[in-house]
Amino acid sequence: MPFNETKEVIVGYYHILGEDLNDAIAIAKGNPEFEYGTTARIEVRPIKAKEESTGFAYPMTSKQL
């Protein structure tokens, strides 16, 4: 079997730019997907913004790209 069995359907992902994790959670809670059903879930995870070993900072907005 080429995939793992799961009861969840992953339909996509969002990159949310917030001041901190709590701000990102508040933004995620405003997702309109929650208006269409009661089974929608969003998992909010922080992403790395800077490499500690090299000091390289990843761009945080499209304006910085």
Secondary structure by P-SEA (a helix, b strand, c coil): ccbbbbcccccbbbbbbcccaaaaaaaaaacccccccccbbbbbbbccccccccccccccccccc
